[in-house]
Amino acid sequence: MKAAALKLPVMNNVLPRSRVFEICQHLIRKDLEIFSIQNRMVEICEEFDYYSCRHDEYLNIDFALELAFGKRVDELDERIVTIVDEIALHAASYYWKRKVQCDEGEYLSHTAKKITEMIFAAALEPHPSLGAFKCIELHLKNFSNLEIPYVTNLHRQILLRLKGDDSAPNLTTEERCAGSGGSGGGPRVFLGGEMGGGGDRSGGGRKQIREIG
């Protein structure tokens, strides 16, 4: 039975944002743990999937995004969703591929916290494009060890546009007037829709785990 057909009680107990943050952090940690297990199983079985629905491996990340933004995940800016997906996927594989010298549980918990901080920081931005910019900014700060082609390409396009490179799409008036500020201290710029994201989620972060190897 669909949820819309159920007589659900009205929720009148609004949780404090700090508690919502904590819930999201735990949700993301569980997805990271699943990614880590699946990475190991792929090494043994070459192909391994134990989800009942396609892309279920991102289910908790989707829930965290929806809780932070207050919108359905398919209504969010595709660039934000893809950046978060890519970081989670690559961060989970980084531990076992690079043999990080720390407890795996601690590593995944710390990573989940940083990803949650990224999501909530992006949710506070007044424009979706600024949210995507914030995600890139925090990726460079907290996940510079991860080589993620999608984020690298998106960042490169931003730099080209800021430099006025002829090979990059021209900045719109809105982008030029975006102003400066924020925690990064650098120029803020709206990212045009042609810079990536949008459309089918499966083309960005919604990859099978085995593609990262």
N, C-alpha and C positions, 0 to 999 in steps of 0.2 A: 504494500500500500504506500502511495506517495505521501510525503510529509504534508503536502497541501490538503490532503483529504482527511488528515487527522485533526482532532480538536485539541490543539496544544494550548496549555495554559499560558496566559500572558506573563512574560518575565518582567518583574518590576524591581529586581535586585541588581543594580548596576555595579559590577565589580570595579574596584580601583584599577587604574591603568598599570600600576606596578604588579598587580596580580595577573592581569592579562598578559603582561610581558613574561612573567614567570611561566604561565601556561604555554605560551608560544615557544619559549626556550625549550621546554621539555618535549613538546611536539616535534620540534626540529631535531632535537637530540635523538629521538627514537628513529626518525628517518635516516639520520647519519649512521646509526647502529645497523639498520637494515642494509644500507648501502655497503657498509663494511663487511657484513656477513655475505652479501651477494657477490662482492668482489672476490672473496676467497673461494666461494663455490664455483664461480666462473673459471677460476684457475684449474679446478678439478674437472668440471663437467663441460667446459667451453661455453655452454649456454644454460642459463639457470633463471627460472622465473616462477615464483610461487604466489602471484597475485591473481585475484579473481577478476579484476578489471584492468584494462590497459591504463598505464601510467599511475597505477595505485601506489607506486613507490614514491610519488610526490604528494600523496594525500595529506600528510601532516603539514608539509610546507604550505600547501594550498590553504589549509585551515588557519595556519599562523598568519598568512598574508591577509586573509579575509577578516580575521579578528583585529589586526592592526589597522587596516584601512577602512573597515566597516563596509566593504563592498564584496560582491562575488569576485572570485579570482579571474573569471573571464571578462570582467569589466575593468580590470586594472591595466595599466600601461604594460604592453608586452615586453618592453625592454627591462623593466624592473623585475618582472616574473622570471625572465630568462637569465638575468644576471644572478638572481638568488639561486635558481635551479643549478646553474653551472658551477657556482662556488660550492654549493653543498655537495654536488657530485664529485668535483675534483678534490675537495678537501677530504672527503671520506677515503678516496683512493690514495691520497698523498701519504697517509699514515703508513699503510702497509707496503707501498712501493718504495718509499724513502727511508723506511725503518726509523721513524722518529723516536728519539731517546726519551720517552716519557710514557706513563701509563696510558693505554688507549682510551679508557673511560674518561680520564682527565682531559685528554686531547679533544675528544668528541664533545664533552661538556663545554669546554672553553670555546671551541669552534661554534657550537650552537648558540652560545651567548653572543658572540661577535656577529653572527648572521642575524640574530634577533635584533640586536642594536641597529644593524643596517636597515632592516625592514621598518622599524619604528621611526628611525631618522628620516627615511624616505617618505613615510606616511605623514610626517609633519610639514613637508614642503607644500607650498601653495599651488604648485603646478606639477603635473605628472612628469614633464621633461626635467624639471629641477629635481624631482625624486630620483629619476634615472641618473642624473649627474651626481647626486649624493651617493648613490650606490657605487658608482665608479670611484669616487673620491675615497670611500671607505674600503673598497677593494684594494686600492693602492696602498692604503695605510695599514690594513690588517691582514691582507692576503696576497701580498706582493710575491710570495714564494710560489703561488699557483699560476701556471701558464695556461690562460684561458683565451683562445683565439677570439671568441665573440667579444669579450670585454676589451681585449687589446685593440681590435679593429674599431670598435665603437669609440674608444678613447682617442685613437689616432684621428678619426674623423672630426672629433671635437677640436683637437689641437689645430688641424688644418683649417677649420672654419674660423677659429680665433685668430689665426695668423693671416687670414685672408687669402689663402692659397687658391689659385685659379682652378685647380683640379678638384676642389671641394665645392659643394653647393653653397651658393651665396647666403650670407646671413640675412634674415628678414629684419624689418624694423623692430619687431618685438624682441628678437634675439639680441640685437645691438643695444637695446634699451633695458635689458634685463637687470643691469646694475651689478654691484659687487656686494659681498657680505657673506654671512654664514661662517661656520666654524673653520672652513678651509682657507679663508682669507684671500682667495683668488677671485678672478672674474667669474660671474655666474652667467650662463648662457642657456637659453631654451634650445632644446634639441629638436630639429625638424623631424617630421614623421618619416622622411626618406632615409634617415640615418640608421635604420635597423629596427627590428622588432615589428610588431603588428602582424596580424594574420594568424597563420597556423602555428600553434605553440610547439608542435612536434618538430618544427624546423630549427628551433633554438635549443633551449635547455632540456626539452623533453626527449632526451636520448636514452638508448639502452645502456646499461652499465658497462657492458662489454666493449663499447666503443671507446672508452677512456684508456684502455690498456695499451 
